[in-house]
């Protein structure tokens, strides 16, 4: 259970069409007292949307109370919502009001309502029909309350209805206004803004300089599918802050469980594994931004966040630029010249040394008739 602070800042971050649609839906929901059902995967921001509806509604000056129904036994959910009287169960030493009584003229947000048992669904349905509060252990209704109910779930309630796990009549009561929040992987335009927001937030919290995200690292973050959605991105941002300490963030600084699935996702979308975007981005980081091979590529390969195919492709890109010359490649990859043997040894050890011959441009061949013309011109 939690109470919303009336002056707490809650806002949506993003520029995608999905965010614009959600903003419009929030404004629509805030203009009435109708019940709202917010659906979407875990971590997409259902509670943020619910708080925004409350803050923009006529009930904004009253309280918003929240209760997560997941994992709570019926007795605890019922006690939290409706309260109990002294002696109604072991540990009930005094009368206690429930959340519904503690938010007069306000809003009650029930998260993960799809986790409620069938019995608790009946109790909630009875309240929605009458508005009456009957505390646990009481023999009659205690009072009536005026609250707005917003619920959220990551489950498919219609599928649960078919399976007999959720009451259809309760679903129709809750589903007056429906807001569906798409997962983060379907609104990738929002990822850079969210990354910047959370990095700034955690740099202030941990009192470190806000780091710069290199383009290669941002591409990895954008390519990742984010099964945990914004909640997962937020945690990754804090890990980045604690790991880098204000230094520029490169792909090698990202968690391995972010980098590897991003590369696999690229391959699943029909891209040649030997030409994965991460290889192209790292090569670009070296050739155009002056990063050293040892700092940009080597740590990721050793951590197994790059495949041999990735490393070979990076070497290929370099050899294409040096006409197959490995000594020039060492310079091109921003390594000191004395690292030549170390670099070749590293490539051979990991079976990534590529024969230089196919990158050499053969000298132009002079045709026999051209030779004759030159000789005739000389004699003339």
Number of C-alpha atoms within 10 A of each C-alpha: 12 11 14 14 10 12 7 9 9 11 11 14 12 17 14 14 12 19 18 13 13 17 17 12 17 22 14 14 23 21 12 14 16 16 17 24 25 23 23 18 19 18 19 22 20 23 18 13 22 28 24 20 25 27 23 16 20 15 20 18 13 18 21 28 20 22 20 17 21 15 10 14 12 17 11 12 19 20 18 19 24 24 23 23 18 15 13 15 12 7 8 13 12 11 15 17 18 20 24 25 20 21 19 18 19 23 29 25 25 23 23 21 23 22 19 20 16 15 11 16 21 15 14 17 18 14 16 14 9 10 17 18 22 22 24 23 16 14 8 11 11 14 11 15 18 14 22 21 20 26 25 26 21 19 16 13 18 14 11 14 14 11 9 11 17 22 19 15 12 15 17 9 15 22 16 13 16 16 21 18 18 17 21 24 17 11 16 18 17 19 24 15 14 18 21 15 15 18 25 18 17 21 21 13 11 13 12 16 16 20 18 15 19 14 16 23 22 19 18 21 22 20 22 22 17 20 16 16 19 20 14 14 21 20 13 19 22 19 16 22 26 14 14 17 16 17 16 13 21 23 26 21 18 22 14 16 10 19 24 17 17 24 23 15 15 18 16 11 8 8 14 12 17 16 17 21 21 25 25 15 18 24 25 17 21 20 18 9 11 13 19 19 21 13 14 21 24 16 16 21 15 11 11 13 23 22 19 15 16 24 25 20 21 25 22 20 17 22 22 16 15 19 16 22 16 19 16 17 22 22 15 19 21 17 17 11 13 10 13 16 12 9 20 16 14 13 17 11 10 11 12 20 17 18 11 15 11 12 16 13 10 8 6 6 6 8 8 9 9 10 11 11 11 12 11 10 9 8 7 6
